[in-house]
């Protein structure tokens, strides 16, 4: 979701990292190569649209680091990294590496690298999928002891392909897959980079779910859609929203991007087709007007107090009995717990499976 306001710099202290159980040594193994079976599988997850990772590091890193240390996630999924991919000036682009092509970019890369080498983030391996410019992009941080069997950067599970704008990181573990996406915003018009782009994306997600039903899935990230009226603070406001008075020809496309009837309908169909459960709504049936939204509009102007739940953890039905908690960690219209972004972190915790449960999940 587009950012409307300037981040506020905050002070704080970085908490020490917690050790990872049975850590493995960092190495240079290629993504997509089969690895040995881990003794444990990740069970604590965090997703966050940082709305510029670099800005968060410069302005809000101490507080966010403390939050990460306290929750101690096994996996951190980040969207809107907004750092360009390496390459250019005659060299091929490499979406898996941060650019250092100019003095400014080298300095920015150093800032990010230093932050991710400090507690608690030094205990994680990082995968990037980056756009050509400071736009979109995703990152996945996994504790070293939970090395994925394979990592892909596209919905087709091809070894070297990255999705446009770095919108996908797919990690395959022994008993489940984890999909981190920054789903395209629907936009306001019937154009190639608006309605059409989102329809194509939703179609590809359905195809992905159909082709990967052999293992349970955890799908997280900024999915850029609010499924039900309960998922927005002001349904009438969002349903009637317009950009410069423009009204789409199809009434199903009218309203705030992320809350149009067509998007919400397709999202429901995707969940049904993929047999997915909305972890937060499964555990929280009633609307929480204080802490039940993951995105908040500009505290100044007509979007003040207008909030949406567009960041999710969707899990396969086989995993719903293992749901322990799913929480949004921001609250209030002053964006407390957002750490400078316009999105707050969302966390998921699963119970540890029994051996019989693991075998059943993989075989279903």
WOMO-V751968 format. One line per field, one symbol per residue. ss: DSSP state (~ for helix, > for strand, _ for the rest). A space follows every 50 residues. Layout:
BEGIN
ss=???
END
This chain:
BEGIN
ss=___________________________________________>>>>>>_ __~~~~~~~_~~~~~~~~~~~___>>>>>_____>>>>__>>>>>>>>__ __~~~~~~~~~~~~~~~___~~~>>>>>>________>>>>>>~~~___> >>>________>_~~~_>>>>>___>>>>>>>____________~~~~~~ ~~~~~~~~~~~____>>>>>>>______~~~>__~~~~~___>__>____ ~~~_______~~~~~~~~~~~~~~_>>>~~~~~___________>>____ ______>>__>>>>>>~~~~~~>>>>>>__>____>______>__>>>>> ____~~~~~~~~~_
END
